[in-house]
Amino acid sequence: MDKYLIRKPQNLPLDPGLREKISSYHPNNHDEIRRCYLGKGPCQPPYDYPVSYFSGKPRRFRAKWCVTRNWLEYSIAKDAAFCFYCYLFGQYVGKQGGGDAFVMKGFKLWNQLVKLDSHVGGVNSAHNQAVKKSEDLLKEKQHIQSVLVKQSNQDKAEYRVQLNAIVDCIRFLLCRGLAFRGHDESQGSSDKGNFLELLQFLGDHNESINEVLQNTWKNCKLTHHDIQKDIVNAIERETSKVIIEDLGNGFFSILVDESRDISVKEQMALVIRYVNKKGIIIERFLGILHVASTTAWSLKCAIECLLCEHNLSLLRLRGQGYDAASNMQGDINGLKTFILKENKSTFYVHCFAHQLQLTLVAVAKNHIKVIVVGGFCKRRDALRDAQFAKIKEDLEKGVRRSGQGLNQETNLKRPSDTHIVNAMDLVKVSKQRLQVMRDDEWISLLTGVSSFCATHDIPILNMDEIFVVSGRLRRNTQQNTNLHHYLVELFYTVIDMQLQELNNRFSEVNTDLLLCMACLNPSNSFVAFDKEKLIHLAKFYPSDFPGTNILALDSQLQNFIFDMRNNDLFLELQGVSELAEKLVSTRKHETYPLVYLLVKLTLTLPVATATVERNQWMNDCLVVYIEKDVACSIDNETIMQRFQNMKTHRRQL
């Protein structure tokens, strides 16, 4: 046993260059491992394939080679091609058709494309025999177990009824986020858990299902926890498959959050954001996985692994959304920076409301004399009570007016309720206002504070006296006046720190990017439209808009705005998302493909962070529960077929 590898199917490496030989696993697990790989399919990741030189000429792997060769795989780790089926069932027969070059070492001769076809060989070649064995493995009727155990048509029909009922119960529980297991799952227990009780309830109200459940052999009831997990995994796989098919070949953004669960394990959740074929902006939960380390590089590797599992690539990424942790958005070693190094078009824009909040938090943390009242519940309640009493007194004296919307406690609006242009303008105004306050408004502030102190019988400090430092004085401590302390050490310092935080968090590039995107807003007959800014926006995405496309975009934008302003169907639109849907429904996206590309890039870029708080079981349950609309669209037959193909020792449908 010690000489064999022991690894769970869900933890098998996807990259063919990192796989071990099938023979290195325990013989009892060979078919299960093969079925797992067959369920995932060949590894064909979209990638910026590196260039190699042959006789001075540049050559590289091409994604189009996979279109007519469904057996071909590519390894990012080794920059080499492999044969999917020969890995699963190859006999390692030396140099026939390339030998183990397509199984273990990898094929790298990009200038000798003919060898890819010679690897396939004739009808009875080792490659075609491996393909035939792979097909037979997924045909349970031809499997040796099916030959030895003959099932009557009635047995098959009853098995289908039983499996279909169990799939229905599991789907019901998953889509409602309900727990499966109970404390006592014995036959006579009253606390079997939701799954067994729901199955029993279904049988009690359906005679045909009840008859099958009662007559099924004790060891074939399909109620074991491992069976439940396999069915949940089958549902999750089909759900993820529908999501990836909906994305198609389009680009997308990612929203990532990492958190520690109740078992003190770090988990990373990933959501993808894209525009579907109907022009609708979609956010889909792709998965959650355990990460041993939360360093930026570890998170990047985990993201790439999860994307690769779904044949997605960082090259199709057009936006990033994270929280404000340094390992996420750090400018030197942050996750954002590592991804930007591979793809210059993966812009990162943090949530506006959160950014504004963080500018205040940063100053409060870095200056010991700054107190944030709202950060402490008791202080906030005390301030609220005092303000309520003051308002009540002013209303009774007639000093303050009452009316709808007056005298209310206010807060920042949510990002979705704040227009981009207004938000960026307010940030700009805030910077200017802080600078004016620093230069000219110390005297007015001091006068206002003195007036407040006089009104509330608070002693007023003499600014020319020496500032008294609390605590024990140290030797050679420089003594300063109250004026110097409050003006220089507090007033100037806090404003300078606040300006620095605003400049750091609202960079010129992001501001420019968002202001350009706002020019696509269709509100008020496209009043925000600006052709030059939209052309500038296209230049942020050089891989999507090469030089020739920029010229074509200029012409399309001129026709586009004239068409939009003279078309009644586009007059009442509110927001870029409505514009995208209307362009698709009227097929205008085909008339102005480059303009529509700008619209999709604008919608794909996330401007708010994802907030999601361990294993394969948790991942499967979360994907199905969160994406229940997709999961509910998948028929039971598809799920049952995937469940059947996951393992060998199962009855025939």
C-alpha positions as CSV (number, residue, x, y, z in Angstrom):
1,M,0.0,0.0,0.0
2,D,2.8,2.4,0.8
3,K,4.1,2.5,-2.8
4,Y,0.8,3.8,-4.1
5,L,-0.3,7.4,-4.1
6,I,-3.4,8.2,-2.0
7,R,-5.3,11.3,-3.2
8,K,-9.0,12.3,-3.4
9,P,-10.4,12.7,-6.9
10,Q,-11.2,16.4,-6.3
11,N,-7.5,17.1,-5.4
12,L,-6.1,15.6,-8.6
13,P,-3.8,18.0,-10.5
14,L,-5.4,19.5,-13.6
15,D,-2.2,20.5,-15.3
16,P,-1.0,17.5,-17.4
17,G,2.6,18.4,-16.7
18,L,2.0,17.9,-12.9
19,R,0.2,14.6,-13.0
20,E,1.6,11.3,-11.8
21,K,1.2,8.1,-13.9
22,I,-2.2,6.3,-13.4
23,S,-0.1,3.3,-12.4
24,S,1.2,5.2,-9.4
25,Y,-2.2,5.1,-7.8
26,H,-3.8,2.1,-6.1
27,P,-5.3,-0.3,-8.7
28,N,-8.7,-0.1,-7.0
29,N,-8.8,3.6,-7.7
30,H,-7.7,3.6,-11.3
31,D,-11.2,3.7,-12.8
32,E,-12.4,6.3,-10.3
33,I,-9.5,8.6,-11.2
34,R,-10.1,8.1,-14.9
35,R,-13.7,8.9,-14.5
36,C,-12.8,12.1,-12.6
37,Y,-10.6,13.3,-15.4
38,L,-13.1,12.3,-18.1
39,G,-15.7,14.3,-16.3
40,K,-13.5,17.4,-16.4
41,G,-12.2,16.9,-19.9
42,P,-8.8,17.8,-21.5
43,C,-6.9,20.7,-20.0
44,Q,-7.1,23.3,-22.7
45,P,-6.6,26.7,-20.9
46,P,-6.7,30.0,-22.9
47,Y,-3.2,31.3,-22.2
48,D,-0.6,33.7,-23.5
49,Y,1.6,30.8,-24.7
50,P,5.3,31.6,-24.5
51,V,7.4,31.8,-27.7
52,S,10.2,29.3,-28.5
53,Y,12.7,29.8,-31.4
54,F,13.4,27.1,-34.0
55,S,16.1,28.0,-36.5
56,G,15.7,31.6,-35.5
57,K,11.9,31.6,-36.1
58,P,9.4,32.2,-33.3
59,R,6.9,29.4,-32.7
60,R,4.4,28.7,-29.9
61,F,1.4,26.5,-29.0
62,R,-1.9,27.5,-30.6
63,A,-5.3,27.2,-29.0
64,K,-6.9,26.5,-32.5
65,W,-5.0,23.2,-32.6
66,C,-7.4,21.9,-29.9
67,V,-10.5,22.6,-32.1
68,T,-10.0,19.6,-34.3
69,R,-8.0,17.6,-31.8
70,N,-10.2,16.9,-28.7
71,W,-7.4,14.8,-27.2
72,L,-4.8,17.6,-27.1
73,E,-3.9,19.1,-23.7
74,Y,-1.5,22.0,-22.8
75,S,0.6,22.3,-19.7
76,I,1.3,25.7,-18.4
77,A,3.9,24.3,-16.0
78,K,6.0,22.7,-18.7
79,D,4.9,24.7,-21.8
80,A,4.2,21.4,-23.5
81,A,1.4,19.4,-25.2
82,F,0.1,16.1,-23.9
83,C,-2.5,13.4,-25.0
84,F,-5.5,13.2,-22.7
85,Y,-6.5,9.7,-23.6
86,C,-3.0,8.2,-23.8
87,Y,-2.5,9.4,-20.2
88,L,-5.6,7.6,-19.0
89,F,-5.1,4.3,-20.9
90,G,-1.7,4.5,-22.6
91,Q,0.5,1.5,-22.5
92,Y,3.7,3.6,-22.7
93,V,4.9,1.8,-25.8
94,G,8.2,3.6,-26.4
95,K,8.5,5.9,-29.4
96,Q,5.3,4.8,-31.3
97,G,3.5,7.9,-32.4
98,G,5.7,10.1,-30.2
99,G,5.9,7.6,-27.4
100,D,5.7,9.0,-23.9
101,A,6.4,12.5,-25.2
102,F,2.6,13.0,-25.2
103,V,2.2,11.3,-21.8
104,M,5.0,12.2,-19.4
105,K,7.7,14.4,-21.0
106,G,5.4,16.6,-23.1
107,F,5.6,17.5,-26.8
108,K,7.3,20.9,-27.5
109,L,8.3,20.9,-31.2
110,W,5.9,23.6,-32.3
111,N,7.5,23.8,-35.7
112,Q,6.6,20.1,-36.5
113,L,2.8,20.3,-36.4
114,V,2.6,17.1,-38.5
115,K,3.7,15.0,-35.5
116,L,0.4,15.9,-33.7
117,D,-1.5,14.1,-36.4
118,S,1.0,11.2,-36.7
119,H,0.5,10.6,-32.9
120,V,-3.1,9.5,-33.6
121,G,-2.0,6.9,-36.1
122,G,-4.2,4.2,-37.7
123,V,-7.5,2.6,-36.6
124,N,-5.7,0.2,-34.2
125,S,-3.0,2.5,-32.9
126,A,-2.3,2.8,-29.2
127,H,-3.9,6.2,-29.2
128,N,-7.2,5.0,-30.8
129,Q,-7.3,2.1,-28.4
130,A,-7.0,4.5,-25.5
131,V,-9.8,6.6,-26.9
132,K,-12.0,3.4,-27.2
133,K,-11.3,2.4,-23.6
134,S,-12.2,5.8,-22.4
135,E,-15.5,5.7,-24.2
136,D,-16.2,2.2,-22.9
137,L,-15.5,3.3,-19.3
138,L,-18.4,5.8,-19.5
139,K,-20.7,3.2,-21.1
140,E,-21.8,1.3,-18.0
141,K,-23.6,-1.4,-20.1
142,Q,-20.3,-2.5,-21.6
143,H,-18.4,-2.4,-18.3
144,I,-17.4,-5.8,-16.9
145,Q,-19.5,-5.2,-13.8
146,S,-22.6,-4.8,-16.0
147,V,-21.8,-8.0,-17.9
148,L,-21.5,-10.0,-14.7
149,V,-24.6,-8.5,-13.1
150,K,-27.6,-8.7,-15.5
151,Q,-30.4,-6.3,-14.7
152,S,-34.0,-6.8,-15.9
153,N,-35.9,-3.9,-17.4
154,Q,-38.0,-3.7,-14.3
155,D,-34.8,-3.4,-12.1
156,K,-33.6,-0.6,-14.3
157,A,-36.9,1.2,-14.2
158,E,-37.1,0.9,-10.4
159,Y,-33.6,2.1,-10.0
160,R,-34.4,5.2,-12.2
161,V,-37.4,6.0,-10.1
162,Q,-35.4,5.7,-6.9
163,L,-32.5,7.8,-8.1
164,N,-34.8,10.4,-9.6
165,A,-36.6,10.8,-6.2
166,I,-33.4,11.1,-4.3
167,V,-32.1,13.8,-6.8
168,D,-35.4,15.7,-6.3
169,C,-34.9,15.6,-2.5
170,I,-31.3,16.8,-2.6
171,R,-32.1,19.6,-5.1
172,F,-34.9,20.8,-2.8
173,L,-32.6,20.9,0.2
174,L,-29.7,22.5,-1.6
175,C,-31.8,25.3,-3.2
176,R,-33.1,26.2,0.3
177,G,-29.8,26.0,2.1
178,L,-31.1,23.3,4.5
179,A,-28.9,20.9,6.4
180,F,-28.9,17.2,5.3
181,R,-28.0,15.1,8.3
182,G,-29.7,14.4,11.6
183,H,-28.5,13.2,15.0
184,D,-30.0,9.7,14.7
185,E,-30.5,8.3,11.2
186,S,-31.7,4.8,12.3
187,Q,-35.0,3.5,10.8
188,G,-37.2,4.2,13.7
189,S,-35.7,7.6,14.7
190,S,-37.8,10.8,14.7
191,D,-34.6,12.9,14.1
192,K,-33.2,11.4,10.9
193,G,-32.4,14.7,9.3
194,N,-34.0,16.7,6.5
195,F,-32.9,14.4,3.7
196,L,-34.2,11.1,5.0
197,E,-37.3,12.6,6.4
198,L,-38.1,14.4,3.1
199,L,-37.4,11.2,1.2
200,Q,-39.8,9.3,3.5
201,F,-42.4,12.1,3.1
202,L,-42.1,11.8,-0.7
203,G,-42.6,8.1,-0.5
204,D,-45.6,8.4,1.8
205,H,-47.3,10.6,-0.8
206,N,-46.3,8.7,-3.9
207,E,-47.2,5.0,-4.1
208,S,-44.8,4.1,-6.9
209,I,-41.8,5.8,-5.1
210,N,-42.8,4.2,-1.8
211,E,-43.0,0.7,-3.4
212,V,-39.5,1.1,-4.9
213,L,-38.0,2.4,-1.6
214,Q,-39.5,-0.4,0.4
215,N,-38.4,-3.2,-2.0
216,T,-34.9,-1.9,-2.5
217,W,-32.0,-4.0,-1.1
218,K,-30.7,-2.6,2.1
219,N,-27.3,-1.9,0.6
220,C,-28.7,-0.2,-2.5
221,K,-30.9,2.5,-0.9
222,L,-28.7,5.3,-2.3
223,T,-29.0,7.2,1.1
224,H,-25.4,6.8,2.3
225,H,-23.6,10.1,2.9
226,D,-21.0,9.4,0.2
227,I,-23.8,8.9,-2.3
228,Q,-25.4,12.2,-1.2
229,K,-22.0,13.9,-1.7
230,D,-21.6,12.5,-5.2
231,I,-25.0,13.6,-6.3
232,V,-24.4,17.1,-4.9
233,N,-21.1,17.2,-6.7
234,A,-22.9,16.1,-9.9
235,I,-25.4,19.0,-9.5
236,E,-22.6,21.5,-8.8
237,R,-20.6,20.3,-11.9
238,E,-23.6,20.7,-14.2
239,T,-24.4,24.1,-12.6
240,S,-20.9,25.4,-13.2
241,K,-21.0,24.0,-16.7
242,V,-24.1,26.0,-17.5
243,I,-22.5,29.2,-16.1
244,I,-19.3,28.7,-18.2
245,E,-21.4,28.1,-21.3
246,D,-23.3,31.3,-20.6
247,L,-20.0,33.2,-20.4
248,G,-18.8,31.6,-23.6
249,N,-15.7,33.2,-25.0
250,G,-16.3,36.6,-23.5
251,F,-14.2,38.4,-20.9
252,F,-15.0,38.7,-17.3
253,S,-14.0,40.2,-13.9
254,I,-13.4,38.5,-10.6
255,L,-14.5,39.4,-7.1
256,V,-12.5,37.6,-4.4
257,D,-12.8,37.5,-0.7
258,E,-10.9,35.4,1.9
259,S,-12.0,34.7,5.4
260,R,-11.4,32.2,8.2
261,D,-14.2,29.7,8.9
262,I,-15.3,28.2,12.2
263,S,-12.7,25.5,11.9
264,V,-10.0,28.1,11.7
265,K,-9.2,27.4,8.1
266,E,-8.7,30.2,5.5
267,Q,-11.2,30.0,2.7
268,M,-11.2,32.0,-0.5
269,A,-14.4,32.6,-2.4
270,L,-14.5,33.7,-6.1
271,V,-17.3,35.3,-8.0
272,I,-17.1,36.1,-11.8
273,R,-18.9,39.1,-13.4
274,Y,-19.7,39.2,-17.1
275,V,-22.2,40.4,-19.7
276,N,-24.2,37.5,-21.1
277,K,-25.4,37.1,-24.7
278,K,-28.6,39.2,-23.9
279,G,-26.5,42.1,-22.7
280,I,-27.4,41.5,-19.1
281,I,-24.7,42.0,-16.4
282,I,-24.3,38.7,-14.5
283,E,-22.5,37.8,-11.3
284,R,-22.0,34.1,-10.6
285,F,-20.5,32.3,-7.6
286,L,-17.8,30.0,-9.1
287,G,-16.5,28.3,-6.0
288,I,-14.8,28.3,-2.6
289,L,-11.6,26.6,-1.8
290,H,-9.2,26.2,1.2
291,V,-5.9,28.2,1.0
292,A,-3.1,27.2,3.2
293,S,-1.6,30.7,3.0
294,T,-3.2,34.1,2.4
295,T,-0.1,35.7,0.8
296,A,-0.9,37.4,-2.4
297,W,1.1,34.9,-4.5
298,S,-0.7,31.9,-2.9
299,L,-4.1,33.5,-3.6
300,K,-3.1,34.2,-7.2
301,C,-2.1,30.5,-7.7
302,A,-5.4,29.4,-6.1
303,I,-7.3,31.7,-8.4
304,E,-5.5,30.4,-11.5
305,C,-6.1,26.8,-10.4
306,L,-9.9,27.4,-10.0
307,L,-10.1,29.3,-13.3
308,C,-8.1,26.6,-15.1
309,E,-10.5,24.0,-13.8
310,H,-13.2,25.7,-15.8
311,N,-11.0,26.4,-18.8
312,L,-10.8,30.1,-18.0
313,S,-7.7,32.2,-18.2
314,L,-6.3,35.4,-16.7
315,L,-6.0,36.7,-20.3
316,R,-9.8,37.1,-20.5
317,L,-9.8,39.0,-17.2
318,R,-10.9,42.7,-17.4
319,G,-11.4,43.7,-13.8
320,Q,-10.6,42.8,-10.2
321,G,-12.6,43.4,-7.0
322,Y,-11.1,42.8,-3.6
323,D,-11.3,44.3,-0.1
324,A,-8.7,46.8,1.1
325,A,-6.3,44.3,2.8
326,S,-2.6,44.9,1.8
327,N,-2.3,41.3,0.5
328,M,-5.1,42.1,-2.0
329,Q,-4.5,45.7,-3.2
330,G,-0.9,46.3,-2.3
331,D,0.9,48.2,-5.1
332,I,4.2,46.2,-4.8
333,N,3.3,42.7,-3.7
334,G,-0.5,42.7,-3.7
335,L,-2.7,40.2,-5.5
336,K,-3.9,43.1,-7.7
337,T,-0.4,43.9,-8.8
338,F,0.6,40.3,-9.5
339,I,-2.4,39.9,-11.9
340,L,-1.8,43.3,-13.5
341,K,1.7,42.1,-14.4
342,E,0.3,39.3,-16.5
343,N,-2.6,41.3,-17.9
344,K,-2.5,45.1,-18.1
345,S,-6.3,45.4,-18.7
346,T,-7.3,43.9,-15.4
347,F,-8.1,47.2,-13.7
348,Y,-8.9,47.4,-10.0
349,V,-11.5,49.9,-8.7
350,H,-12.4,49.7,-5.1
351,C,-15.9,50.4,-3.7
352,F,-16.3,54.2,-3.4
353,A,-18.1,54.2,0.0
354,H,-15.6,51.8,1.5
355,Q,-12.7,53.8,0.1
356,L,-14.0,57.0,1.7
357,Q,-14.5,55.2,5.0
358,L,-10.9,53.8,4.8
359,T,-9.4,57.3,4.4
360,L,-10.9,58.3,7.7
361,V,-9.9,55.0,9.4
362,A,-6.3,55.3,8.2
363,V,-6.0,58.8,9.7
364,A,-7.6,57.7,12.9
365,K,-5.2,54.8,13.2
366,N,-2.1,56.7,12.4
367,H,-2.8,59.8,14.6
368,I,-3.3,59.0,18.3
369,K,-5.1,62.3,19.0
370,V,-7.8,61.6,16.4
371,I,-11.0,60.1,17.8
372,V,-13.7,58.6,15.5
373,V,-16.9,59.0,17.4
374,G,-18.9,56.6,15.2
375,G,-16.4,53.8,15.8
376,F,-17.6,53.2,19.3
377,C,-21.2,52.4,20.1
378,K,-21.3,54.1,23.5
379,R,-19.8,57.3,22.1
380,R,-22.1,57.3,19.2
381,D,-25.2,56.7,21.4
382,A,-24.1,59.5,23.7
383,L,-23.6,61.9,20.8
384,R,-26.9,60.9,19.3
385,D,-28.7,61.5,22.6
386,A,-27.1,64.9,23.2
387,Q,-27.9,66.0,19.6
388,F,-31.6,64.8,20.0
389,A,-31.9,66.9,23.2
390,K,-30.4,69.9,21.5
391,I,-32.7,69.6,18.5
392,K,-35.7,69.2,20.8
393,E,-34.7,72.4,22.7
394,D,-34.1,74.4,19.5
395,L,-37.5,73.3,18.1
396,E,-39.3,74.4,21.4
397,K,-37.5,77.8,21.2
398,G,-38.3,78.2,17.5
399,V,-34.6,78.4,16.7
400,R,-34.8,75.4,14.3
401,R,-37.4,74.6,11.7
402,S,-39.1,71.2,11.4
403,G,-40.3,69.5,8.3
404,Q,-40.0,66.4,6.1
405,G,-36.3,65.5,5.6
406,L,-35.0,68.0,8.1
407,N,-33.0,67.2,11.3
408,Q,-32.4,63.6,10.1
409,E,-29.3,61.5,10.8
410,T,-27.6,60.9,7.4
411,N,-25.1,58.4,6.0
412,L,-23.2,57.7,2.9
413,K,-25.2,56.4,0.0
414,R,-24.6,52.9,-1.3
415,P,-22.3,52.7,-4.3
416,S,-25.1,51.7,-6.6
417,D,-27.0,54.9,-5.7
418,T,-24.1,57.2,-6.4
419,H,-23.4,58.4,-9.9
420,I,-19.8,57.9,-10.9
421,V,-19.2,61.4,-12.2
422,N,-20.7,63.0,-9.1
423,A,-18.7,60.8,-6.9
424,M,-15.4,61.6,-8.6
425,D,-16.3,65.3,-8.7
426,L,-17.0,65.2,-4.9
427,V,-13.7,63.5,-4.2
428,K,-12.0,66.3,-6.3
429,V,-13.9,69.0,-4.5
430,S,-13.1,67.4,-1.1
431,K,-9.4,67.6,-1.9
432,Q,-9.7,71.2,-2.9
433,R,-11.8,72.0,0.2
434,L,-9.3,70.4,2.6
435,Q,-6.5,72.5,1.0
436,V,-8.5,75.7,1.4
437,M,-9.3,74.7,5.0
438,R,-5.6,74.2,5.8
439,D,-4.5,77.5,4.2
440,D,-7.3,79.9,5.3
441,E,-9.7,78.5,7.9
442,W,-7.8,78.0,11.1
443,I,-9.0,81.3,12.6
444,S,-12.7,80.6,11.7
445,L,-12.4,77.1,13.2
446,L,-10.9,78.5,16.4
447,T,-13.6,81.1,16.7
448,G,-16.3,78.5,16.3
449,V,-14.8,76.2,18.9
450,S,-14.5,79.1,21.3
451,S,-18.1,80.0,20.8
452,F,-19.2,76.4,21.4
453,C,-17.1,76.3,24.6
454,A,-18.7,79.5,25.9
455,T,-22.2,78.3,25.1
456,H,-21.6,75.0,27.1
457,D,-19.5,76.5,29.9
458,I,-16.4,74.7,28.8
459,P,-13.1,76.4,29.9
460,I,-11.3,78.1,26.9
461,L,-7.6,77.6,26.6
462,N,-5.2,80.4,26.2
463,M,-3.4,79.7,22.9
464,D,-0.2,81.5,24.1
465,E,0.3,79.3,27.2
466,I,2.5,76.3,27.2
467,F,0.7,73.1,26.2
468,V,0.5,70.6,29.1
469,V,1.4,67.1,28.1
470,S,-0.5,64.4,29.9
471,G,1.5,61.8,31.9
472,R,5.1,62.0,33.1
473,L,7.3,64.5,31.3
474,R,10.6,63.2,29.8
475,R,13.8,65.0,30.0
476,N,14.7,67.5,27.3
477,T,11.1,67.4,26.0
478,Q,10.5,70.5,23.8
479,Q,7.8,72.7,25.2
480,N,5.3,74.2,22.7
481,T,2.4,76.6,23.1
482,N,-1.2,75.5,22.8
483,L,-1.3,77.3,19.5
484,H,1.6,75.2,18.0
485,H,0.2,72.0,19.3
486,Y,-3.4,72.4,18.0
487,L,-2.4,74.2,14.8
488,V,0.7,72.3,13.7
489,E,0.6,69.0,15.4
490,L,-3.1,68.4,15.0
491,F,-4.8,70.7,12.4
492,Y,-2.1,70.7,9.7
493,T,-1.0,67.1,10.3
494,V,-4.5,65.6,10.2
495,I,-5.4,67.5,7.0
496,D,-2.2,66.5,5.3
497,M,-2.7,62.9,6.2
498,Q,-6.3,63.0,4.9
499,L,-5.2,64.6,1.6
500,Q,-2.5,61.9,1.2
501,E,-5.0,59.1,1.8
502,L,-7.4,60.5,-0.7
503,N,-4.6,60.8,-3.3
504,N,-3.5,57.3,-2.7
505,R,-6.9,55.7,-2.7
506,F,-8.3,57.6,-5.7
507,S,-5.5,57.4,-8.2
508,E,-5.5,59.4,-11.4
509,V,-5.7,56.4,-13.6
510,N,-8.8,55.0,-11.9
511,T,-10.4,58.4,-11.9
512,D,-9.7,58.9,-15.6
513,L,-11.0,55.4,-16.4
514,L,-14.3,55.9,-14.6
515,L,-14.9,59.4,-15.9
516,C,-14.5,58.0,-19.5
517,M,-16.9,55.1,-18.8
518,A,-19.5,57.6,-17.5
519,C,-19.7,59.0,-21.1
520,L,-21.7,56.0,-22.1
521,N,-24.6,56.8,-19.7
522,P,-27.7,57.1,-21.9
523,S,-29.7,59.2,-19.4
524,N,-31.2,62.5,-20.7
525,S,-30.6,61.6,-24.4
526,F,-26.9,60.7,-23.9
527,V,-26.1,64.2,-22.5
528,A,-22.9,62.8,-21.0
529,F,-21.6,61.4,-24.4
530,D,-18.1,62.5,-25.2
531,K,-16.4,60.8,-28.2
532,E,-12.9,61.8,-27.4
533,K,-13.1,60.4,-23.9
534,L,-14.6,57.1,-25.2
535,I,-11.7,56.8,-27.6
536,H,-9.4,57.5,-24.7
537,L,-11.3,54.7,-22.8
538,A,-10.6,52.2,-25.6
539,K,-6.9,52.9,-25.3
540,F,-7.0,51.5,-21.8
541,Y,-7.6,48.1,-23.4
542,P,-4.9,47.7,-26.1
543,S,-5.5,44.0,-26.6
544,D,-9.2,44.6,-27.4
545,F,-8.7,47.8,-29.4
546,P,-5.5,47.6,-31.5
547,G,-4.6,50.6,-33.6
548,T,-6.9,49.8,-36.6
549,N,-9.9,49.3,-34.3
550,I,-9.4,52.8,-32.8
551,L,-9.9,54.4,-36.2
552,A,-13.0,52.2,-36.8
553,L,-14.3,53.1,-33.3
554,D,-14.1,56.8,-34.1
555,S,-16.4,56.3,-37.1
556,Q,-18.8,54.0,-35.2
557,L,-19.1,56.5,-32.4
558,Q,-20.2,59.3,-34.7
559,N,-22.9,57.2,-36.3
560,F,-23.9,55.6,-32.9
561,I,-24.7,58.9,-31.1
562,F,-26.7,60.2,-34.1
563,D,-28.7,57.0,-34.2
564,M,-29.3,56.9,-30.5
565,R,-30.5,60.5,-30.2
566,N,-32.9,60.0,-33.1
567,N,-34.3,56.6,-32.0
568,D,-37.4,56.7,-29.7
569,L,-36.5,53.2,-28.3
570,F,-33.4,54.7,-26.6
571,L,-34.8,57.9,-25.2
572,E,-36.0,56.7,-21.8
573,L,-33.0,54.5,-20.9
574,Q,-31.5,54.9,-17.4
575,G,-28.0,53.5,-17.0
576,V,-25.4,51.6,-19.1
577,S,-27.0,48.2,-18.2
578,E,-30.3,49.2,-19.8
579,L,-28.4,50.4,-22.8
580,A,-26.6,47.1,-23.2
581,E,-29.9,45.1,-23.1
582,K,-31.6,47.4,-25.6
583,L,-28.6,47.2,-28.0
584,V,-28.9,43.4,-28.0
585,S,-32.7,43.3,-28.3
586,T,-32.7,45.7,-31.2
587,R,-29.6,44.0,-32.7
588,K,-27.8,47.3,-32.7
589,H,-24.8,45.6,-31.1
590,E,-24.2,44.0,-34.5
591,T,-24.3,47.4,-36.2
592,Y,-21.9,49.0,-33.6
593,P,-19.8,46.1,-32.4
594,L,-16.9,48.2,-31.1
595,V,-19.2,50.5,-29.2
596,Y,-20.9,47.5,-27.7
597,L,-17.5,46.2,-26.7
598,L,-16.9,49.4,-24.8
599,V,-20.3,49.0,-23.1
600,K,-19.4,45.4,-22.0
601,L,-16.1,46.5,-20.7
602,T,-17.7,49.2,-18.7
603,L,-20.3,46.8,-17.2
604,T,-17.8,44.1,-16.5
605,L,-15.5,46.3,-14.3
606,P,-16.6,45.8,-10.7
607,V,-16.8,48.9,-8.5
608,A,-17.8,47.1,-5.3
609,T,-16.3,44.2,-3.4
610,A,-17.7,40.7,-3.0
611,T,-18.6,39.6,0.5
612,V,-18.7,35.9,1.0
613,E,-17.5,34.1,4.0
614,R,-14.4,24.0,3.2
615,N,-14.0,21.4,1.5
616,Q,-15.5,20.1,-1.7
617,W,-18.8,19.4,0.0
618,M,-19.1,23.0,1.1
619,N,-18.1,24.3,-2.3
620,D,-20.7,22.1,-4.0
621,C,-23.5,23.1,-1.7
622,L,-22.7,26.8,-1.9
623,V,-22.5,26.8,-5.7
624,V,-25.9,25.1,-6.0
625,Y,-27.6,27.2,-3.3
626,I,-26.2,30.6,-4.5
627,E,-26.8,29.8,-8.2
628,K,-30.2,28.1,-7.6
629,D,-31.7,29.6,-10.7
630,V,-29.1,27.9,-12.8
631,A,-29.3,24.6,-10.8
632,C,-33.1,24.5,-11.1
633,S,-32.9,24.8,-14.9
634,I,-30.9,21.5,-15.2
635,D,-33.1,18.4,-15.6
636,N,-32.7,15.3,-13.4
637,E,-31.6,13.2,-16.3
638,T,-28.5,15.2,-16.9
639,I,-27.6,15.0,-13.2
640,M,-28.3,11.3,-13.0
641,Q,-26.0,10.7,-16.0
642,R,-23.2,12.6,-14.4
643,F,-23.7,10.8,-11.1
644,Q,-23.6,7.4,-13.0
645,N,-20.3,8.4,-14.7
646,M,-18.6,9.3,-11.5
647,K,-18.0,5.7,-10.3
648,T,-18.0,2.2,-11.8
649,H,-19.9,0.1,-9.3
650,R,-23.4,1.4,-9.9
651,R,-26.5,-0.1,-11.3
652,Q,-27.7,0.6,-14.8
653,L,-30.2,3.3,-15.6
